[in-house]
Amino acid sequence: MKLRHIFERYELDPEDLNVEILDMAAGSDTFERFDRFNKKYNPFNKTDFRDVFLKSDNHIGGQYLAEITKEVFEKYSLSKSQFYEPRISIYGILIEFPSR
């Protein structure tokens, strides 16, 4: 499914998007409970958007996730007073690579 189809499905206009509407800003209580954490990373509370923007196995091969991750790494590498702790979730999915 492409992003355009997702917007059409939920009758959303991309021009109306902003941080408050997405409701993805993490507060101090976000990291205390896993359900709160997951809700913050579900834009509009719809998993379709998370699949497009925050997954690596999607229609664009995780390109957006790679680009935003690179941008965040570059931003924090310039900072002298901010630190970050990159993490990745591993779900135990078997990936078979072609033999040579």
Sequence and secondary structure as in RCSB ss.txt:
>XXXX:A:sequence
MKLRHIFERYELDPEDLNVEILDMAAGSDTFERFDRFNKKYNPFNKTDFRDVFLKSDNHIGGQYLAEITKEVFEK
YSLSKSQFYEPRISIYGILIEFPSR
>XXXX:A:secstr
  HHHHHHHTT  GGG  HHHHT    TTTTT HHHHHHHTSGGG HHHHHHHS SSSTTTTHHHHHHHHHHHHH
HHH SS                   
